[in-house]
Amino acid sequence: MAEIVLGVGASHSTLMNTHWEETTHKAEAERFREALVTARERIAAARPDVVILLGSNHFRGFWLDLVPPFTLGVGECIASGESGTPKGPQRVDAHLAGHLAAQVVESGRFDLAFSARLQIDHGQSHAIQYLLADLDVPIVPLVVNVFAPPLPTFGRCQALAHALRAALDSYPEDKRVVVIASGGLSHRLPWPDWRDPHGEDDDFMVQAWLDGRENWSDYDVRRREIIRAAEAAISPEFDDRILDLFETGKAAELAEFSTDEVDTEAGNGAQELRTWLMMAAMVNYVPAERLAYEPMPEWLTGMGVVVLDPTTRPLAP
């Protein structure tokens, strides 16, 4: 049986890499980065054989020609390497990934998309860079669509997490598993609903999302300019409420949130909290330890880190 030994939720932002020197909230930035170091140490101490990596994709591995709600990497995994994040092949536990894909589908609970040649971006490689550096542990990447509506509901994400947990329980070998959720908390990207763009920047973005499969980097300079010109839209009150749910073992309440509610209260970037919900569900909602929360306007994001340790309370059978 594959045993989940730790869960981690961590915000990501490529602006940590590209604009560290321009960051004015240095003390806050340092506290967040130190929390990532602490989380990495906790992961190392858990001695994982594999990491299930739940994350989003920012139209560098998926484009509007095909956007599954959930895609499991079962073979090659290539990181796009934008903004100083890891680039190139990432080691995948293909045997465990194949087992998860088969069991989830055969259970009749999900028709899960899979990829034997998956491209990921900083939605997952940021976690590889900061949480898995030098650990030499393979991953099983799962990409959740959080940016191309219609999005899978929070409740549906929770249900998939339960199906994945059941599939792990049926794995025939002993493995120690860490589950990492990358993304969130509150932030608003200057991205349109692709179905209803308004203005030249919106039109450019949608065109990039349609045509970028072979040449995504050609669009990146203007994409970055549009993002850097955006004003921060962070909601510390919302973030604190979410982190409190995790700390009190009530993260399951996220399953009742709606896409519109999250967008209104915390921005389109907060839709990434689907991965945090899935991670918590796979660790059976044990109370979390909050390692950090810093609203970082220079990075456009409320940055948080939590750790869920199932040894603090036994997992339900």
TASUL-V722722 format. One record per residue. N is the residue number from 1. SS is DSSP state (hx for helix, st for strand, lp for the rest). Layout:
n-><N/N>
ss-><SS/SS>
This chain:
n-><1/2/3/4/5/6/7/8/9/10/11/12/13/14/15/16/17/18/19/20/21/22/23/24/25/26/27/28/29/30/31/32/33/34/35/36/37/38/39/40/41/42/43/44/45/46/47/48/49/50/51/52/53/54/55/56/57/58/59/60/61/62/63/64/65/66/67/68/69/70/71/72/73/74/75/76/77/78/79/80/81/82/83/84/85/86/87/88/89/90/91/92/93/94/95/96/97/98/99/100/101/102/103/104/105/106/107/108/109/110/111/112/113/114/115/116/117/118/119/120/121/122/123/124/125/126/127/128/129/130/131/132/133/134/135/136/137/138/139/140/141/142/143/144/145/146/147/148/149/150/151/152/153/154/155/156/157/158/159/160/161/162/163/164/165/166/167/168/169/170/171/172/173/174/175/176/177/178/179/180/181/182/183/184/185/186/187/188/189/190/191/192/193/194/195/196/197/198/199/200/201/202/203/204/205/206/207/208/209/210/211/212/213/214/215/216/217/218/219/220/221/222/223/224/225/226/227/228/229/230/231/232/233/234/235/236/237/238/239/240/241/242/243/244/245/246/247/248/249/250/251/252/253/254/255/256/257/258/259/260/261/262/263/264/265/266/267/268/269/270/271/272/273/274/275/276/277/278/279/280/281/282/283/284/285/286/287/288/289/290/291/292/293/294/295/296/297/298/299/300/301/302/303/304/305/306/307/308/309/310/311/312/313/314/315/316/317>
ss-><lp/st/st/st/st/st/st/st/st/st/lp/lp/lp/lp/hx/hx/hx/hx/lp/lp/lp/lp/lp/lp/lp/hx/hx/hx/hx/hx/hx/hx/hx/hx/hx/hx/hx/hx/hx/hx/hx/hx/hx/hx/hx/lp/lp/lp/lp/st/st/st/st/st/st/lp/lp/lp/lp/lp/lp/lp/st/lp/lp/st/lp/lp/lp/st/st/st/st/st/st/st/st/st/st/st/lp/hx/hx/hx/lp/lp/st/st/st/lp/lp/st/lp/hx/hx/hx/hx/hx/hx/hx/hx/hx/hx/hx/hx/hx/lp/lp/lp/lp/lp/lp/st/st/st/st/st/st/st/st/lp/hx/hx/hx/hx/hx/hx/hx/hx/hx/hx/lp/lp/lp/lp/lp/lp/st/st/st/st/st/st/st/lp/lp/lp/lp/lp/lp/lp/lp/lp/hx/hx/hx/hx/hx/hx/hx/hx/hx/hx/hx/hx/hx/hx/hx/hx/lp/lp/lp/lp/lp/st/st/st/st/st/st/st/st/lp/lp/lp/lp/lp/lp/lp/lp/lp/lp/lp/lp/lp/lp/lp/lp/lp/hx/hx/hx/hx/hx/hx/hx/hx/hx/hx/hx/hx/lp/lp/lp/lp/hx/hx/hx/hx/hx/hx/hx/hx/hx/hx/hx/hx/hx/lp/lp/lp/lp/lp/lp/lp/hx/hx/hx/hx/hx/hx/hx/hx/hx/hx/hx/hx/lp/lp/lp/hx/hx/hx/hx/hx/hx/lp/lp/hx/hx/hx/hx/hx/hx/hx/hx/lp/hx/hx/hx/hx/hx/hx/hx/hx/hx/hx/hx/hx/hx/hx/hx/lp/lp/lp/lp/lp/st/st/st/st/st/st/st/st/st/hx/hx/hx/lp/st/st/st/st/st/st/st/st/lp/hx/hx/hx/lp/lp/lp/lp/lp>
